[in-house]
């Protein structure tokens, strides 16, 4: 079996303006690093078109209409203080969602074993009715709904290791017992959510807030609680919201992980995925704003995915 890298031709055309941390250089760095991996089990695929009804499950129709009406004919528009769109963003946002749809279909149809979506814009801050934190559509949330609705699965786990709490994903699944959302993140930090007491209507939200300065050993010890919760839930499919901004070199936070740590947490998770869901794992890029750290960390993450072919 293979590991797929899903890319979109429009990821680099989503223009957020000069000096913005979430820019096209990020996905360029990721793809450059992944192309350095010499492994015959990597396959490269593109995003695909999908039925908009899946977008309408994760987000309200009004919100989708508002977003579609916000894309400018020229220049840049702020959806909130730091979430910016350009004319080209209209295609980029949909194609980012289409990447996780392509990845899920490929895994479910046994075209490849697992996948990583190297696309932007990210998604985990996008709530049902609100764009924020560089995110417009919640890619991973649409993917989870796609698994529930199209493939009739009943237990989806989303593991979010971005340094910022995925308030959007939590918002969308807060009362959905079929989706377990787990987040490790620095706290306090943007967006200000993610306390342990936020547990969801069905105890399906599991937040692990970590203080600034948390090092590799402390983080990986905390990640054991993620694995314990996965064992209890026994998911049929695992989705990663893969943010790499917990790296010690990232400018937007203060956790102290190394690139190798992303290999270890991925490998530990895949060992459980093999037991509970036949290794069905799809990962999609979220944050990570130091380009060198991002390039190296995504390579480590994908190397772990490759080991389970």
N, C-alpha and C positions, 0 to 999 in steps of 0.2 A: 504493500500500500504506500501511498504518497502523502506528503504534506503540501498543501496548496498555499501559494501566496496570491491573494486577490488584490488587484490594483484597479484604479480608475484613471482614465486619461484626463479627467476633469479635476482631479484633486489639486493639481498645481495652479489651476486657473481661479480658484476661490481666493480672491484678493482681499486681505484684511488691512492693507495700508502699511506704509513705511514704519518700521520699528515695532510692529505688533508681534508679540511672542508666538502666536499661533499663525505661522506663515508657511508658504510653500516649501521653504528650505527644509522643513521638518520631514515631510514625506520623501523628499529627494534624498535626504541623509539616510532614512530608513531603507529605501530601495537600494541605494548604493551599498550599504552594508550587507543586505541580504544577498545581493548578487556576488558577493565575495565568498559565500558559503559554497564549497565544492561538494555537492551531494546529489547523486543521481535521483534521489527520492523527492526532490523539490519539483513541483510543477507550478507554472505561472498561469493565472486565469484572470479574467476581467469581471467586473460587475455585470449584473443582468437587469433587464426590465422586470417589474413586478406589479402586481395588482395594487392599486392605491388603497384598497380597502384595509390592507394591513397597516398602513400608515394611519388610517382613520381609527384604528382600534387603540393605538398608543397615544394619539393626539386627537383633540376635538376637531371637528370639521371647521369650526370658526377659526381656530388657531391656524390650521393649514391654509385656509383662505387668506388670513391676515399675512402669513409668511409669504405666500405666493404673490400677494399684492405689494410686498415691501421691496422686492428686488428693483433697484434703480435701472434706468436706461443708460445712465453713465454715472461715474463717480462712486462714492461709498455712502452707505446708510447704516446708522447705528440702530440695532434692535434693542440693545440696552447699553450700559456704559462701556462694555468691552466686547460686545458681540456685533461684528461688522459684516455686512454683505456687500457684494459688488454685482454687476450684471451677470457675470459668469457663475455666481454662487447658486443661481437657480438650478443649474444642471448638477453642480458639484454636490449639493445637499442631497438630492435624490439618488445620485450615483453612489454616495457613501452608504446609504441604506441598501441599495442594490448589491453592494459588495457582500454584505452579511447574508442576504438572501441567496446569492450565488454560492457562498461558502456552505451554508446549511444544506442546500440542495445537493451539493457535491458530496458532503459527508453522508447524508441520508441515502443517497443513491449509490454509495460505495465507489464513487469515482476517485476519491481520496479519503484518507483516514481522519485527518484534522486539517485546520486551516488558520491562517493569520491574514487579516484584512489590513493592508497598509494604505489607508485612505484618510482623508480629512474632508470636511470639518469633523471634529469629535462630537460626542453626543450625550454623555452621561449627566450633564447639568440641565439638559432640556427637559422641562416638566411637561405635563399634559397640555398646559395652556400658556407656556412661557419659555421664551428663548433666554439663555443666560450663560455666562462663563464660556464663551467661544462656541457654544453649542446651539444648533437650530432644530434639527430632528434628532430624537433619541434612537440612534442606530441599533444599539443592543436591545432596547425595549421592543422595537419593531421585530427584531429577530426572534425574541422570545415569544411574542404573540404569533408570529409565523409558525413556529414549532407547535404551539398549542392549537392553532386553528387549522393549519394546512396538514400537519402530520398527526394531529390528534394525540399529542403527548400530554402527560398530566403532571410531570415533575421536572421543572427546568431550574437549574441553579445558575445564578449570575454571580461571578466573583470579580469584584472591582478592586484592583490594587493600585489605582491612581492615588496620588498623595492627597488629592482633594475628594471630599465626600461626594458621591454621585446622587445628589439630592433629587435630580430628575427621575432617575430610575427608581429610587425609593418612592417618590410621589406616585409614579404610574402603577407600581405594584403593591402599594401599601396594604390594600385589602384583597389581594389575590393569593389564595392559599396554594395555587399551583406553581408559584414562582418564589424561590428562596433567593433573596438578595443579601449578599455578604459584602461588606466594605471594610478594608483596612485603610486608614487615612490619618494624616496629621490633624490634631485637634487641640486647641482652637486654630482654625484657618478658614479661608474662603471655602464654601459659602456659609459657614456657621452652623450647619446641620451635622447630624451623624453622631449624636450622643448615644450611649448604650441604652438609655431608656426608650429610644425610638425603636419599637419592636414589631410594628405592623399589626394589623387586625387579627392575623392568625399566627402570630409569633414567627412570621416569615421574613422579618428584617433582622439582620444580625450585624450590628456595627461594632467595630473594634477601633476606637479612637486612640491615637498614639501621640505622645508629647514630642515637641521639637527636640532634635538631637538623638532620637531613637536610632541605635546602631544595628548592624546586620544581625548579630546574635539575638538581640532583644526582639527585632522584627520577626525573625524566623521562629523564635519561641512563641510569639503571639500568633503566628500563622498556623500553629498547631491547633488553635481553637477553630480556625476556618476548616481545617481538615476533619476535625471532630464533628462539626456541624454537617459537613458533606456526608460523612458516614451515617449520621442519623437520618438524613433526608433521603439518601439513596436516589439521586437524580437520574433521569433518563437521558439527559443531555446537559453539558456544561458550556456556558458562555463566559469568556473573559472580557471584562472592560479593562484593557491593557494600557494603563498609563505608566510611564516610566519616569515620572517627576519626583518619585521618592528617592531618586539617585542623589548622592551627596553633592554632586556638581550642579544640580538643577537650581536655577536662579529664583524660582517662585515658591520654594518651600525649604524646610530645614531638617528633613529626615536624612539619614546617613547610610543609605544602601549603596552597594557596589553593583556593577553590571552582573557579576556572577550570582548575586542573590536572586535575580529574576530567572536565571536558569534553575536554581534550587527550588523556588516556590512553584515554578511551572512543572518541574519533574515530580515533585511531591503530589501535586494535584492530579497529574496524569496517571500516577500509580493507582489512585482511587478511581479515576475515570475508567480505567481498564477493568476494575472490579465491578463497578455499578452500571456503567453505560456503554460498555464495549469500546471505550476510548473515544467516544464522540465528543469532540471539543472544537469550538470555533472561538477565535480570539479577534478582537478588533481594537485598533489603535485609539487611545484617548489622549492623555497628555504626555509631556516630556519636552523640555524647552532648552536644554543644553544639547547642541547638535551632536557633539562627539559622544556624550553619554547615551543619547538616544540611539545613535547608530550601533554602538556596542551592546547596549541592553536588549534591543530588539533581536540582534543576532543571537544572543544567549537564549532568549525566549524561544526563538524558532529552532535553535539547536535542540532544545529539550523536546519540542514537538516532534522533531525528526527521529529522536531516539525511540519513539513509541510506534514506529511503523513496522 
